[in-house]
Each structure stands twice: as C-alpha cells, then as structure tokens.
C-alpha cells in the first residue's frame, strides 16, 4: 500500500530530465504511432524515485513513471525502450511477453542488443495498434 501511495504522490512532483530526454522519447513514441496511422491517448510522464528493481511503472490511463537515477545511467536505446515499454502497457494495453526478443520483455536489454534488433522489434511492437 505504501508503494502505491508513494507512486501516486510522485505524479504531482515535477521533475525533468535536464536535456529533455524523457520528453524526446515520449514524443518519439507518438511520432511512431502517427507514422503507422495508429492512435493511443496521451498521458503524463514523470521521472521519479522508484523502488529498487523498477526501471519504470505504468499507472494505467494516467502516467508512466520512470526511475530518475536509472534513466540517467541508461544508453539512448535503453531510454527509448523503457518509455516505449511503459507506454505499451499504459496506452496500448500490452502485456509482458514470454520471450526476450521484444520491447515488451520484462527484462531490459543491453544497448548492444537494442542496436542490433530495435527496428525489427519496433515493427512487432506496433503491429496490432489501434488504426485510425
């Protein structure tokens, strides 16, 4: 209960990535949706202090929360992966996959693996999106 309460409280604490990297990845997600003529509602996004072993969290229909310290340490594609992954939960209603070769894998990928596979995984990620 305390975990959920602290997550909800963190929605109201304004934090920002100094170089707007979280906003850039968030906007990139919606750009990719639009390219595919897909629709998903826009929700808020916040950098917060999450408990250990949480890189991100989806508060359904409301916000994605990304761990502030972890985000700073991630590579560029890992940042994109965590934002897309959490938005996949929150606005596309995707669940974790049972296999590791997906943006919806419950385990974060290494930057090198993302460099090699991201474009293929991206197509799979958006294949069943809500078309407009």
Secondary structure, DSSP 8 states (H G I E B T S, - for coil): -HHHHHHHHHTTS----TT-HHHHHHHHHHHHHHHTTEE----EEEEE---TT-SEEEETTTEEEEEHHHHHHS-HHHHHHHHHHHHHHHHH-----SSSSSTT-SS---HHHHHHHHHHHHHHHHTT-EE-
